Amino acid sequence: MEIKKTDDFDVTGDGSGENWNQTDWISLTQRSNQENTDGLATRVKILYSDTGMYFLFHSEMMFLTPPSIPTFKNSGTRML
C-alpha cells in the first residue's frame, strides 16, 4: 500500500477536496469471524502531509462503531 504525500488542505467531510484525487480508494476487508457478515463494503483514502495524516472513509453502513465505544446517534455528537 502506498500512502502519498500532499500539501495541507481544508477538510470538508464530503471528500470534495481536490487533494483526494491524488490517491485511490483502498477496500477494507471485513473480518469473517464477526457476527455481522452483511457484506457491506467499506473503503478508505489516506494521504499525509508535513503536519499530519488525512483519512477519508466511505461505508455502506450507516454507523461505524466498535463494540467498546458507545454510539451517540441521537445526541448530535460525532466520533472521529
Residue pairs with C-beta under 8 A, 6 or more apart in sequence:
1 26
3 23
3 46
3 47
3 48
3 53
4 22
4 23
4 47
4 48
5 47
5 48
5 49
6 19
6 22
6 47
6 48
6 49
6 54
7 19
7 49
8 49
8 50
8 51
9 17
9 18
9 19
9 54
10 17
11 17
11 54
15 45
15 56
15 58
19 47
19 54
20 45
20 47
20 56
22 47
23 45
23 46
23 47
24 45
25 43
25 44
25 45
25 58
26 43
26 44
26 45
26 46
27 41
27 42
27 43
28 42
28 43
28 44
30 37
30 39
30 40
30 42
40 59
40 60
40 61
41 59
41 60
42 57
42 58
42 59
42 60
42 61
42 64
43 57
43 58
43 59
44 55
44 56
44 57
44 58
45 55
45 56
46 53
46 54
46 55
46 56
47 53
47 54
48 54
57 64
63 71
63 73
65 71
65 79
69 79
72 78
72 79
